[in-house]
Amino acid sequence: MILQVKDIYKAYVREPVLKDINFEITKPGIFALVGPNGSGKSTLLNIISNLIRPDTGSVTILGKPNSNSEIFKEMSFMQDNTVLYDYLTGYDHLQFIAELQSISKEQILHTSQTIGNAEYLHKKVKHYSLGMKQHLLLAMAIINKPKLLILDEPLNGLDPTSAIRVRELLLRLVNEGTTILLSSHNLGEIDQVTSNIFFLKKGTLIKEEISNYQSIFYTLTVDDVEKASRILLDNNLELKVIGNQVIFQLNNNTTLKFVVKKLALNEIEIHDIEKKLMGAEDRYREIFSTKDDQDENDA
Ligand SMILES: Nc1ncnc2c1ncn2[C@@H]1O[C@H](COP(=O)(O)OP(=O)(O)OP(=O)(O)O)[C@@H](O)[C@H]1O
């Protein structure tokens, strides 16, 4: 077991942010935590890393309770840049962690080369851009070669070149056996690194593996959208209608050939068929599409 989060409940001033959060990570990989602003992502990551105490529940990391400081030899949490000291250099920050965890000087340099911040490592943080700070935070998080790496919005403030480099680095770390749990608002980037997503909605967690047949959906452009949707509904297919398009997913009993034949027999003209793999953004839209959610997102 890499991570077990059990029965977590957390309220701030009696307002519940997390209710009954339960999940496990048993196999290495990248896992994304997604939700609107204020949905509790940082709170959950802070609880997992034992920086915030939950009101109830427990977290076990690599077989040990997260209150055991020994776990920090095998896990890291990349926080936001408020943890950096303006008047220290990047090297000072890395050296501080290296001394605490008996990490060699060579490893500082190796980490810095991996991250690509060696050039400005000896500059004071007050002269860093947002992206440079992100690189330093990432270097601080991977210097101990963690088995579990928790990242709160690692792509925040990164230009496309840096984001690509970070993405490649994350995939490389996973290949080397690190498990990564990250929060991000960048759903396109998430699609590029993982299909394992935890959506956080109103304090509860919706777990998704966006890579089975249910993730494929078809968009049919037809001449008679009402008649076409009636036929699909009669065949127990779930669907959505947008303009003159019917969007649906197949189920175990139906093939695309069957659908097309049925429509043709009913003299419906199909102008276009598009097959699309559902991505994080499509699923996000579905999960957070009610009026309440819109209001929550706008707040
Ligand atoms: N120390 C605190 N005291 C009171 N309320 C807090 C505290 N920290 C967070 N909150 C509230 O808890 C809720 C969840 O905040 P959190 O930062 O965990 O959300 P988030 O999903 O990480 O948001 P974002 O995407 O904007 O970073 C918000 O309503 C926030 O105002």
The ligand as an SDF file (V2000), in Angstrom:
LIG
                    3D

 31 33  0  0  0  0  0  0  0  0999 V2000
   -6.9580   28.1350    7.5000 N   0  0  0  0  0  0  0  0  0  0  0  0
   -8.1940   28.2420    7.0220 C   0  0  0  0  0  0  0  0  0  0  0  0
   -9.1800   28.7830    7.7720 N   0  0  0  0  0  0  0  0  0  0  0  0
  -10.4520   28.8880    7.3240 C   0  0  0  0  0  0  0  0  0  0  0  0
  -10.8620   28.4630    6.1080 N   0  0  0  0  0  0  0  0  0  0  0  0
   -9.9160   27.9280    5.3110 C   0  0  0  0  0  0  0  0  0  0  0  0
   -8.5460   27.7840    5.7130 C   0  0  0  0  0  0  0  0  0  0  0  0
   -7.8570   27.1920    4.7100 N   0  0  0  0  0  0  0  0  0  0  0  0
   -8.7370   26.9820    3.7080 C   0  0  0  0  0  0  0  0  0  0  0  0
   -9.9650   27.4110    4.0650 N   0  0  0  0  0  0  0  0  0  0  0  0
  -11.2100   27.3200    3.2540 C   0  0  0  0  0  0  0  0  0  0  0  0
  -11.3830   25.9550    2.9040 O   0  0  0  0  0  0  0  0  0  0  0  0
  -11.8600   25.8390    1.5640 C   0  0  0  0  0  0  0  0  0  0  0  0
  -10.9230   24.9460    0.7870 C   0  0  0  0  0  0  0  0  0  0  0  0
   -9.6860   25.6230    0.5910 O   0  0  0  0  0  0  0  0  0  0  0  0
   -8.4670   24.9510   -0.1750 P   0  0  0  0  0  0  0  0  0  0  0  0
   -7.3520   25.9420   -0.2280 O   0  0  0  0  0  0  0  0  0  0  0  0
   -8.1860   23.6230    0.4200 O   0  0  0  0  0  0  0  0  0  0  0  0
   -9.1160   24.7320   -1.6370 O   0  0  0  0  0  0  0  0  0  0  0  0
   -8.3920   24.4540   -3.0470 P   0  0  0  0  0  0  0  0  0  0  0  0
   -9.2700   23.4730   -3.7360 O   0  0  0  0  0  0  0  0  0  0  0  0
   -6.9740   24.0940   -2.8510 O   0  0  0  0  0  0  0  0  0  0  0  0
   -8.5150   25.8620   -3.7360 O   0  0  0  0  0  0  0  0  0  0  0  0
   -7.6570   26.5140   -4.9550 P   0  0  0  0  0  0  0  0  0  0  0  0
   -7.9530   25.6870   -6.1740 O   0  0  0  0  0  0  0  0  0  0  0  0
   -8.2300   27.8860   -5.0670 O   0  0  0  0  0  0  0  0  0  0  0  0
   -6.2110   26.5100   -4.5650 O   0  0  0  0  0  0  0  0  0  0  0  0
  -11.9940   27.2480    1.0150 C   0  0  0  0  0  0  0  0  0  0  0  0
  -13.3130   27.6620    1.1830 O   0  0  0  0  0  0  0  0  0  0  0  0
  -11.0780   28.0580    1.9270 C   0  0  0  0  0  0  0  0  0  0  0  0
  -11.5430   29.3810    2.0530 O   0  0  0  0  0  0  0  0  0  0  0  0
  1  2  1  0
  2  3  1  0
  2  7  2  0
  3  4  2  0
  4  5  1  0
  5  6  2  0
  6  7  1  0
  6 10  1  0
  7  8  1  0
  8  9  2  0
  9 10  1  0
 10 11  1  0
 11 12  1  0
 11 30  1  0
 12 13  1  0
 13 14  1  0
 13 28  1  0
 14 15  1  0
 15 16  1  0
 16 17  2  0
 16 18  1  0
 16 19  1  0
 19 20  1  0
 20 21  2  0
 20 22  1  0
 20 23  1  0
 23 24  1  0
 24 25  2  0
 24 26  1  0
 24 27  1  0
 28 29  1  0
 28 30  1  0
 30 31  1  0
M  END
$$$$
